[in-house]
Amino acid sequence: MAQSSLKSIKPGSHVHLMGICGTAMASLAGLLKDKGYKVTGSDSNPYPPMSTQLESLGIQIQKPYSKNNLTTKPDFVIVGNVISANNEEAQEMVKLDIPFCSLPQAMGEFIIDDRISYVISGTHGKTTTTSLMSWVLDQAGFEPGFLIGGIAKNFSQSFRNPKQNVFVIEGDEYDTAYFDKVPKFIHYRPRNVILTSVEFDHADIYADFAAVKAAFLRLMKLIPENGNFVFWGDDKNVCEVADHCKIKNKFSYGFGKSNSFVCEIIEETEGYTKFSVTHNGEKLADFVTTMTGRYNILNATAVVVQAYANQIPLDGVMKGLSTFAGVKRRQDILGEPGGILVIEDFAHHPTAVKETVMAIQNKYKTRKVFSVFEPRSATSRRKVFQKDYVDAFSESHEIIIAEAFDQGKISETDRFSSAELVDDLKKKNKPAHVMASADEIVKYLKQTAKPKDVILIMSNGGFDGIYQKLFAALG
């Protein structure tokens, strides 16, 4: 069976998702169930928040991957990009001649279709910006559908089918599927696009920065003349990509005075940030948000600009920004056991790590911050950013680096070294430690952290249950 279209399957049919606990896959599972399909899925290592979201929806997760997961033959299969051609479940799908497609193809053809799309792209900030764009549109009365690579707290879910004609989606540059090696956003029918940043990432699929840049250049060619393109104008890489978009409605934003829209932070406290946005020298408004850090204010400004370009009422934009509750796992305050504030963040790229650490230390100016990092992403487990992490942690109060997660399939010469990073940080007189396990980290923090301190944990995975272990130890 060749690739097929989900449009050929009627509501009530059985759709099976391979790799269902991926953030986008779990969201698509929810969208399909909401549309009346029977949904099942398989995964090798389910973990929150997506596993709990699926459980709350009553969607069964079969684990591990196995040809037996297709014993009850589904009508259609959606294949996640974590699935390889030699996966036994994928091979069984082909053997049984079950029609299939990738997640991005399903999203473009079946969910986005001819709706007004907002595609949020870039190396950093996609999840937060997609969540905020969705919430602003919601508060302005547009009842958008959305698919977010995380769980926005205002919605409590990572997905929603549209009630009107608008859909917001996180435009990931990662590839689509083993049978469709293009960036996901190629399928998303982009009309209104935000480009937050362009840096090297995803070393498992992109050979170098030029390859990453080429992916974003493809996006530039897809934006139609009736679309709106909003890009971060302070960054050379972003501007070089943006030059290839030839539509009329192009708008740069940033702190730099040469941008079409200029943002300025007016006030920053533990509870909120106040910032202004001006357009060609004329102030649009002062905005208030609970988010903190320069990158988050840039994300918020991008949403303000895209809303302005689409003539979204300013009062709805201001209401959306002021009431935005953030995203789970993005500067997410988990609690304060024993008077010690515990914050979780998804940061894994050196730029994101540096910005997150600085944002938290700046927000809690009078407190000591322990920066705890697990190298877990495909890129952070490789040595490509070995020296960049030294700079990323250079201003941290105290640093704890876990051993890199599962480097078995990475050649020894290409592996990131936590010990080398800690040695380099110590040479800069930074208090830094390498620790072999979550249990060792928790033991150290229990002995060392004091009331009013902050523990910032950065990982894009489960981190061996460190959050629960830490609360049990400190509580």
N, C-alpha and C positions, 0 to 999 in steps of 0.2 A: 504494500500500500504506500503510495507516495504521500507527501504532505497534503493536508486537506484543510478546509476552512471550517471553523467552529459554527459558521452560519448555517451549515448543512444539518446541524443537530437541533432537534426540537426540545423545548422545555420539558422537563421530566426525565430526559435521557441521563444516563450515567456517564459522568466525566471524571476521569482519574488524573491526578496531577503527580508527576514524578519530581521529587524535590520540593514537596509542598510546604516545608518550613522556611524556605527562603522568604524574605520580607515581601517581595512582589508576588510570589506564588501564593502565599497565604492570603494575601489581599485579593488576588484573582479568585481564589477558592470561595471567599466570602461573597464576592460580586456574583459568581455563578449560582451559589446557593440561594442568594437573594432573588435571583431571576427564575428560580424554580427548578434548577437542575439537581440531580442526585450527585453529590461530590464525595469522592474518597481521595486519598493521597498516600504517598510513601516517602520516607526519609530515613537517613542513616542515624542522625543524631539530633532529635528534636530538643529545642531549649527555648525558654521564654525570651521575649514576650509573644512570639508568634505561635508557639505550641499551645500556650494558654488561650490565646485568641481563638485558635481552631477548636480547642476543647469546648470553649464557651459557645461556639456555633454548632456544636454537635457533629463536627466533621472528624471522622476516624482517621488516625495516622497509623499506617502499617509500617513496621520497621523490623529488620533492615530492608534494603532493596532486595527483591526476590522475584523470580518468575511466578512464584505462587501467589503474589499479590494480584495477578491478572487471572486467577482461576475463575472468579466471577467476571466474565469478560465485559469490560466497559464498552460503551458506544464510541467513546472518543478519549484520547490521551493528550495531555499537555505536558511537554517535556521541558524541565528546567535546565538552566545552563550548567548546573553542577553534574549533570548526567553525561557520561562519556559513551561513545559508540559501543564499547565492549561491556557496558553494564548489562548484567544478565536480564534485568527487567526490561530494558530497552530492546534487547535482542528478542525477548519473548514477544514484545509488542509487534515487532516486525514479522516474526514467525506467524503470529495469529492474524496478521493483516488488519490490525486495528488502525483506523484513520487517526492522524496526529498532527500537531503543529507546535510551535514555540509559544511561550508566554507573550512576547512582544507582538507576534503576528495576531494572536487572539485578541490582545488589547486593541490593536489598531483597527482590525476588521470588525470586531464584534462589540467592543465597548465604546471606543472613541468615535469610530465611523465618521460621520460628517458633522459632528458637533464642533463648537468653538473650543479649541484645545489651548491649554496653557502647559508648556513643556519646560520644566526647570532642569537645566543642565549645568555641568561644571564638575571639577574635581572635588570641591568642598561645598558644604552648605546646602546640598540638594534637599535633604529630608526636612530640615528646618524651614527652608524657603517654600517648599511645596506645601507643607503644613500651614504656614502662615498665609500663603496665597489662597489656599482653600478656605481658611477661616475668614479672611477679609471678604472674599466673594460671598460667603455664607451670610456674614453680618450685613452685607450690602443688599441681601435679598435675592441672590442669583441661584441659590440651592444647588451648588455644583456637585457633580460626581468627582471622585478623586481616587487615586492610588498612590500611596505614600510608602516610602521605604522604612517605615517606623510607625509607632502609634502616637498620633497627636492627642494630647490630653483633652482638648476641647471636644473631640469626637469620640474618644475612647476606643476607636477602631482605626485600622489603617486603610479603610476603603469605604466607598459609598457609591451606589448607583445614582446617576443624575436625575433630578426631578425636572430640570429645565434643559437647556441646550448647551451646557458648559461642562467641560471635564478638565481636571488638573492632574498632571502626572509627573512623576520624577523621571527625568530623562537620563537614564544611566548609559554611560559609554562602554560598559562591559558587554561582552559579546552575547549573542542571542541564544544559540544552541549549537550542539556539535554538528548539526546539519545546516546551519545558517550563521556563518561566521561574519556577522556585521554588528555594529553597535545597536543596542536595544532601541535607541531613540529614532533610528532609521524608519521603524514601523509606526511611530506615534503620531503621524500626520500633524507636524508642528505648525501652529499658526502664530501663537504668541509665545515667544521664547525668552527665557532669562539665561544668561551665561555668567556664572559666578566666578569662575576661575579656571585656569588651564595649567596643570602641572603633570609631571610624570607620575603614573600610578599603574597598578595592575601589571606588575612585572611578569606575571604568569602568562599573560596573553599579548602584551605589547613589548616589542623588542627594545624600543627606545622612545625618547620624547617625541621624535618626529612622527612616529606611528600614532601616538596619542593625539598629537596635533592634527594629523590627517583625518582622524575620526571626527573631530569637531568641525573640520572644514567641510565634511560631508553634510553635517547638520546645517551649515550656513546656506547650502544650495537648496535646502528643502523648504525654507521659510517663504511663503507666498507674498506677493506684492501687497495683498490686503492684510498682512500680518504686522506684528510689532516686535522688534528685537531690542532687548534691554541687556546691556553688558557692562561689566566692571571696567571703567576706563582708566583706573590707576595702574593697571598691570600690562606690561609690554606683551606678554604671551596672549592675553585675552584680546588686546587691540589688534594684534597681527591676524588672529582668527577672524575677528569682527570685520576687518577690512574686506573679507571675501563675501560678506552679506551685502547685496546691492539694493535692497529694498529702500523705499523712501523713509519709513518710520523706524529709524535707528536712534537709540538714546543711550548715552553713556552715563554712568553714575559713579560716585566715589567721594573721597574726602578732598581730592585735588580740585583746585578752582577752575581747571580747564574743562571739566565735565559738563554735560548738558544739565545734569541734576547733581547738586552738591549737598552732601550731608555733613552735619557738624554735631558732635556730642556736646550738650549743654551742661548736663548734670548726671552723675552716676552714683547711686547708693546701693546698699544691700538689697533694697526692695524694687528699684526701678531704674531705668535709664531714660532721660529726656534728650531728644535730638531734634534738629531742624532739617528741613529739606528746602533748598531754593532751586528755582528753574530759570536759567538765563538771568540770574541776579535778582529775581523776584521770589520772595519767600512764599512757599505753598502753605506751610503750617509748622507748628511744633508738634511732635509726636511723643507719646509715652509708651514704653514697653517694659515688661518685667525681664526681658532678655538682657544679657550683659556681654561686654567684649566688642572690640572693633568689628570682627567678622560678622557677628550677629546684627550689628547696626547696619552693616553693608547689606546683609540679607534682607533686613526690614526695608531699607531704602529701595532695593530692587523691586520689592513688592509694591511700594508706593508709586514707583515710576511706571510699572506695568499697569497698575490700576488707573493711573492718570492717563496713560496712552489709550486705555479702553473706556475712558469717560465714566469710571466707577465713582459714584458720589463720595466726596471727601469725608463726610461725616461717617459713612460706613467704613472707610479705610481707617480712620482714627479709632473708631469703636473696635474694629477687629484687632488692631495693634495693641490697644490698651488692655484688652481682655484675653489676649493670647496666652494660654497656659503652658506652652512649650511642648516638647516631645519626650516620650520615655527614652531614656538612655542618651539624652543630649543635655548635658549640664543638669541632670535630673537629681534633685535632692531626695535621697531615700529615707533619711531620718537622722536623728541625733542621739544615738544610744550612748549613755554615760556622759552626755554633754559634748560628744565629739560628732561633728557634722560629717555625714557620709554622702558623697556625690558621685554619681556614675556618668561616664561619657563614652561615646562610641569612637572617640578619636584614635586613629592609628597611623595616619600619614604624618610625617614630621611637622608639616605646616599646621595641621589641625591640632597636634599635640601641643606645639608651642603656643598657639593662640588660645587654646583651652586653659592651659596652665596660667598664662598671663591674665586671662579674663577672671578666673577664680581668685587668684592672688590679689588682683586689683579690686575685686568686689568685696573680699574679706580682708581688708588692709591690715587689721590689727591681729589677725590670726596666723598661726603657722599652718602651712599646707604641705601634706605628704602627697607627692605625685607617684602613684602606683601604676605601672604600665606592663601589659602583657603583649609582646610581639606575636600577633595571631593572624593578621591578614596575609594574603599571598605575597604581598610586597614586603611587609615589615619582617617577615621571616627570612628574607633574603638580604644580602649584604649591600644591595644597591643604595640604601639610605643609612649605612652604618655610621658615617661621620655626620650626616645631617641631624641625627638624633642627639648628638653632642650639643649642637646649637639649640635644638628644640628644648632641651632641659637646662640650658645654661643659666637661666634665671630662677630655677626652681628652688624652693626652700630645702627640701629633702626628697631624694629620689629612690624608689624601689623598683627594680627591673626584674620581672620574672624571666625564667628560662623560656626561650621561644617555643611556641606550640608546634608539635608534630612536624619536625623537619626531615622525616624519613625519606621523602621523595625528592628532596632538594640535595644536589651534590654538595659534598663537604666544602668545596672551595667557594660555593655560592651562598653558604648559610650565614645569616646574621648571628653575631656573637653578643649576647647580653653581658658576658664578662668583660669583653673588650670595651663596650660602651661605658661600663662602670669604671674601668681603669682610666679611660679618657676623661670622664667627669671628675674623678679624684685628682687627676693632674691639674684640673682647674679649681681645686680646693672645694669641690662640691661634695656634700655628704650624700654618698650614693652607695647602694647595696644591690647585689645580685642574689636572688633567692630561688630555690629549686621548686617550690610548691606554694600553692595558696595557703596551706596550713602553716608553713614557715612564715609567710608574710603576716598572717593573722596573729600568730604568736608574737612576732616582733612589734606589731602595732599595738597589741594589748599591753605590752610592757612599756612602750615608749610614748604613745600618744596621750595627751592630757586634755581635760575638758577645755572647750573653746577651740581646739585644733580642728583642722579640716582634713579629711582623707578623700582624695580625688582618685577614683579608680578608672583607668582607661583601657578598654578592651572591646573588640568587635565580636566577642563570643561569650561563652558561659563562664570562662575563667575558673573552672573547677569549683563552682559554687561558692566563690569567695565572699559574695555579698551576704548570703545566709550565715556563713561561718563567722564573718566579722560581727554581724549583729548578735549572734549567740555569745561570742566572746566578750563584746563590749557591753551588752545589755544587762 
